[in-house]
Amino acid sequence: MEISRSNLKTYSGICRRVYVKAYKIRIDYIDYTYLESFEGEESFYFSYNCSDDVIFNAKNFIQGENIPCLNKSIDEWCFLKDDMILSESWNNFYNDLQLHQLLFPSNFSEFVIKTIYATAIYLGIVKITDDEKTIRKSLKEYRSEINNARRFFDY
């Protein structure tokens, strides 16, 4: 069930959606291209030992965030369709992920990043400043390490 939808000023044009289900919190960051081509998305999954922990930590994450939001309405979509601004927003997003400054819920038992690229950034295998050839080479070289590490982050 979706419990929050926020258009973040920090990442203009990117919408953050928060879901809870059973023992998990899922956070999606998406832009308008996701609605058209299923690109422009990063997702993070946080597992907990009981549903009470999910509810408590999801509530604290949403209420305690210090990220300026354009809105917190679950009924509105306010996507910015300016590709130049979106590119800058995604660069800021990946930079925060690389520096481990992207805000997440607390007290989870397991943390999974959906995409291999974002996982590699988080692990420091690739940098957002790397050229495409370097990124492809690193992703290929470290693919098994990235896949093995994806379920065992200690954030």
C-alpha angles and dihedrals in degrees: 000000000000111000103172140022118184134175102213121215089206090064104030112210094017119109121206116211122189123201134181127201128163105309098350143084117202123195120193126190110197140165132201093275089067090065090053105035109005089249124113097061138119122180133193127194125203121191125204135190096238140013092246089062090050093053094044095048095041090052092048092047094052097040098038099047117122095200114120109241130196089214142339097212118137089201099057135077114193104174119175111221098199107119094197092056091042091054090053091046093052090048089053090046093051091044090055089047091049091051091044090241098122107114117242137171117274137242099026122157096213135019126197129185113207102216128057091221094056090044090053091050091050091049092048093242090124131022126216088239093058117111120244094258092054092047093051092047092049093046091051094045096047100032096117092044090050093048092047093049097047095090099042108060119143101201 
